[in-house]
Amino acid sequence: MREANIVKGYHNLDELKRLGDYAFEAEDLIRKMLSLDPRSRPDATTVTIHPFFWSPAERLSFLCDVSDHFEFEPRDPPSPALKCLESVGGNVMYPDMDFLKSLPKDFKDSLGKQRKYTGSRMLDLLRALRNKRNHYNDMPENLKAHIGGLPDGYLQFWTVRFPSLLINCHWVITKLNLMDTERFKRYFTPPE
């Protein structure tokens, strides 16, 4: 019965919601493993390096590395790589297409005046995540208490609001074939 359902493309992944913060990544991995086309299914090595298995520290580092990488991409006109990153904005920031609307006022106020953030841009969402992580200790104590500690609480602060952020950024890095670059290869190297 189970195999017949897989062959027909029928599967119910509702139980994965019990995984909480890891549900989106688990669903992504299992959908790939159940692909109707066997050639599209990941091999065992690819499964072991999927973001589902990353620690909160690795997840947060990856998102910050994505931000660092794209910070230097040409913007006017935008490079093809930057266009690829921005193309996932609809998946990440739905329904408002403005990440700033999803952030609490006290957090937005703490972003600072020296840098402007455009709520509809993936680059700015990642920059805000990275900059506040880098200046976490500069935040008021009440804001840190609201957000939670590094890395777990801080990562959860973002992933609760943008559950598909990690998987979409992972897709972008894979799509752009950046897995072997110095910045990203550690995320795509199987454990020994």
Residue pairs with C-beta under 8 A, 6 or more apart in sequence:
5 11
6 34
7 36
9 36
11 30
11 31
11 34
13 26
13 27
13 30
13 31
16 23
16 26
16 27
16 30
17 23
19 26
21 156
21 159
21 160
22 52
23 163
24 159
24 163
24 164
24 166
24 167
25 50
25 51
25 52
25 166
25 167
26 52
28 50
28 51
28 52
28 167
29 42
29 47
29 50
29 52
32 40
32 41
32 42
33 41
33 42
33 47
34 41
35 41
42 50
45 190
48 190
48 191
49 187
49 188
49 189
49 190
49 191
51 59
51 62
51 166
51 167
51 170
54 62
54 187
55 151
56 151
56 152
56 155
56 156
57 151
58 187
59 151
59 155
59 159
59 166
60 133
60 150
60 151
60 154
60 155
62 166
62 169
62 170
62 184
62 187
63 126
63 129
63 130
63 158
63 165
63 166
63 169
64 126
64 129
64 130
64 133
64 134
65 183
65 184
65 187
66 85
66 126
66 169
66 172
66 173
67 123
67 126
67 127
67 129
67 130
68 130
68 183
69 178
69 183
69 184
70 81
70 82
70 85
70 123
70 126
71 123
71 127
73 79
73 81
73 82
73 85
74 82
75 82
78 86
81 176
82 123
84 172
84 175
84 176
85 122
85 123
85 169
85 172
86 121
86 122
86 123
88 122
88 168
88 169
88 171
88 172
89 97
89 120
89 121
89 122
90 97
91 164
91 168
92 99
92 122
92 125
92 162
92 164
92 165
92 168
93 99
93 102
93 119
93 120
93 122
93 125
93 162
96 102
97 119
97 120
98 119
98 120
99 119
99 120
99 124
99 125
99 128
99 161
99 162
100 108
100 117
100 119
101 119
102 161
102 162
103 128
103 161
104 146
106 140
106 142
106 143
106 146
107 132
107 143
107 146
107 147
110 132
110 139
110 140
110 143
111 117
111 128
111 131
111 132
112 131
115 127
115 131
117 124
117 127
117 128
118 124
125 162
125 165
126 169
129 158
132 139
132 154
133 150
133 154
136 144
136 150
136 154
139 147
147 153
147 154
147 157
148 154
148 156
148 157
158 165
159 165
159 166
173 179
173 184
173 187
178 184
179 185
179 187
179 188
180 188
